[in-house]
């Protein structure tokens, strides 16, 4: 089974890619922003 941290990370990645494509935002920029939050 996966840890909660892994599930959250995968879920966040999915959201970042999903919203990134919709808003046409660069995915690397989104990843760096979330990386700073953690």
Secondary structure, DSSP 8 states (H G I E B T S, - for coil): ---HHHHHHHHHHHHHHHHHHHHT--HHHHHHHHHHH-
